[in-house]
């Protein structure tokens, strides 16, 4: 493993992650979304509508995928670190006072390249978990359904990745995402 190539891959992944498209979009619209909501797809949906949310989420997914593709090109052994770095960049962006989102979309984009099969099954399970969560637990837990579904998806993806591969990238990215989600929960909102 080339240490220099790995460091470059991780640095580039972090810088890619620091491009928080919800913040960029909202600033182009004349304000900073973080003053009213989270800069992820859910917050953008609440503040600007479905088209804006889909666009921001797509760009966040793409930056996660791009980080893994760069790591694979520069130093394949650095993929787990690049996954963690792109999520960390989104959560703690250099360009936006280290205040970003929860990292769900960049993690999904990274895993789409690094561990696609566990991710796809986990997303399906996560989406199925939203309906019972909203009906049974959301009023009590007072959390947005998307982070709950993401937590379920990460657990399922971890179990599947033990069989199909991709465990290290999943653990690296999910760990950073979980840390940020806990911080946001203490402040009263995760999106």
C-alpha positions in Angstrom: 0.0 0.0 0.0 1.3 3.4 -0.9 0.8 5.6 2.1 1.0 8.8 0.0 -1.7 7.6 -2.4 -3.9 6.5 0.5 -3.5 9.9 2.2 -4.3 11.7 -1.0 -7.4 9.5 -1.5 -8.6 10.2 2.0 -8.0 14.0 1.8 -9.8 14.2 -1.6 -12.7 12.2 -0.1 -12.9 14.6 2.8 -12.9 17.6 0.5 -15.6 16.1 -1.7 -17.7 15.4 1.4 -17.2 19.1 2.5 -19.2 20.1 -0.5 -22.6 20.0 1.3 -25.0 20.5 -1.5 -27.9 21.4 0.8 -25.9 24.4 2.1 -24.7 25.3 -1.4 -28.3 25.2 -2.8 -29.8 27.2 0.0 -27.1 29.9 -0.2 -27.8 30.2 -3.9 -31.4 30.8 -2.9 -30.3 33.6 -0.5 -30.0 32.0 2.9 -28.3 29.2 4.8 -30.6 26.2 5.4 -28.8 25.4 8.6 -30.6 28.4 10.2 -33.9 26.6 9.8 -33.3 22.9 9.1 -30.7 20.2 8.4 -28.8 20.5 5.1 -29.7 16.9 3.9 -32.4 15.8 1.6 -35.1 15.8 4.3 -34.4 19.3 5.4 -34.2 20.5 1.8 -37.5 18.9 1.1 -39.1 20.6 4.0 -37.7 24.0 3.0 -37.6 23.9 -0.8 -39.7 21.0 -2.1 -39.3 17.7 -3.8 -37.3 18.7 -6.8 -34.7 20.5 -4.8 -34.5 17.5 -2.3 -34.0 15.0 -5.1 -31.3 17.2 -6.7 -29.4 17.7 -3.5 -29.7 14.0 -2.5 -28.4 13.0 -5.9 -25.4 15.2 -5.7 -24.7 13.9 -2.1 -24.9 10.3 -3.4 -22.6 11.1 -6.3 -19.9 12.6 -4.1 -19.9 9.5 -1.9 -19.6 7.3 -5.0 -16.9 9.6 -6.5 -14.9 9.4 -3.2 -14.8 5.6 -3.5 -14.0 5.6 -7.2 -11.0 8.0 -6.5 -9.8 5.7 -3.7 -10.0 2.7 -5.9 -8.0 4.5 -8.6 -5.4 5.8 -6.2 -5.1 3.1 -3.5 -7.8 0.4 -3.2 -6.8 -0.4 0.4 -7.8 3.1 1.3 -11.5 2.6 0.5 -12.8 2.2 4.1 -10.9 5.4 5.1 -12.2 7.2 2.0 -15.8 6.2 3.0 -15.3 7.5 6.5 -13.7 10.7 5.1 -16.4 11.5 2.7 -19.1 11.1 5.4 -16.9 13.1 7.9 -16.6 15.8 5.3 -20.3 16.0 4.9 -20.9 16.0 8.6 -18.1 18.3 9.5 -17.5 20.3 6.3 -14.3 22.4 6.0 -16.1 24.9 3.8 -19.1 25.5 6.1 -17.8 26.0 9.7 -17.7 22.2 10.3 -21.5 22.1 10.6 -23.1 19.7 8.1 -25.7 17.0 7.9 -25.9 13.4 9.2 -24.1 11.8 6.2 -26.8 9.3 5.1 -26.7 10.1 1.3 -22.9 10.3 1.0 -22.6 6.9 2.9 -25.2 5.4 0.6 -23.4 6.7 -2.5 -20.0 5.4 -1.2 -21.5 2.0 -0.4 -23.2 1.8 -3.8 -19.7 1.4 -5.2 -17.9 -0.3 -2.3 -20.7 -2.7 -1.2 -23.6 -2.5 -3.6 -25.5 -5.7 -2.8 -25.7 -5.2 1.0 -26.7 -1.6 0.4 -29.5 -2.3 -2.0 -31.1 -5.0 0.3 -30.6 -2.8 3.3 -32.2 0.2 1.6 -35.3 -1.9 0.8 -35.5 -3.1 4.4 -35.0 0.5 5.6 -37.8 1.8 3.4 -40.1 -1.0 4.6 -39.3 0.0 8.2 -40.6 3.6 7.7 -44.4 2.7 7.8 -44.4 0.8 11.1 -42.0 3.3 12.7 -44.3 6.2 11.8 -47.4 4.4 13.1 -45.9 2.8 16.2 -43.0 4.7 17.5 -42.5 8.2 15.9 -44.9 9.9 18.3 -43.0 8.5 21.3 -39.4 8.8 20.0 -40.0 12.1 18.1 -37.4 11.4 15.5 -37.6 11.8 11.8 -38.4 8.5 10.0 -35.4 8.8 7.6 -32.7 8.5 10.3 -34.6 5.6 11.9 -34.8 3.9 8.5 -31.1 4.6 8.0 -30.2 3.0 11.3 -32.2 -0.1 10.4 -30.6 -0.2 6.9 -27.1 0.1 8.4 -27.8 -2.8 10.8 -29.1 -5.0 7.9 -26.2 -3.9 5.6 -23.7 -4.9 8.3 -25.3 -8.3 8.6 -25.3 -8.8 4.9 -21.8 -7.4 4.4 -20.4 -10.1 6.7 -21.6 -12.6 4.0 -21.2 -10.6 0.8 -18.3 -8.3 1.6 -17.9 -4.6 2.2 -17.8 -4.7 6.0 -14.9 -2.3 6.5 -16.3 0.5 4.3 -19.7 0.1 5.9 -18.4 0.2 9.5 -16.1 3.2 8.7 -18.9 5.3 7.2 -21.6 4.2 9.5 -19.5 5.0 12.6 -19.0 8.6 11.4 -22.7 8.9 10.5 -23.8 7.6 13.9 -21.5 10.0 15.8 -23.0 13.0 13.9 -26.6 11.7 14.3 -26.1 11.5 18.1 -24.9 15.0 18.1 -27.9 16.2 16.1 -30.3 14.3 18.3 -29.0 16.1 21.4 -29.7 19.4 19.6 -33.2 18.3 18.8 -33.2 17.2 15.1 -31.8 14.8 12.6 -32.6 14.9 8.9 
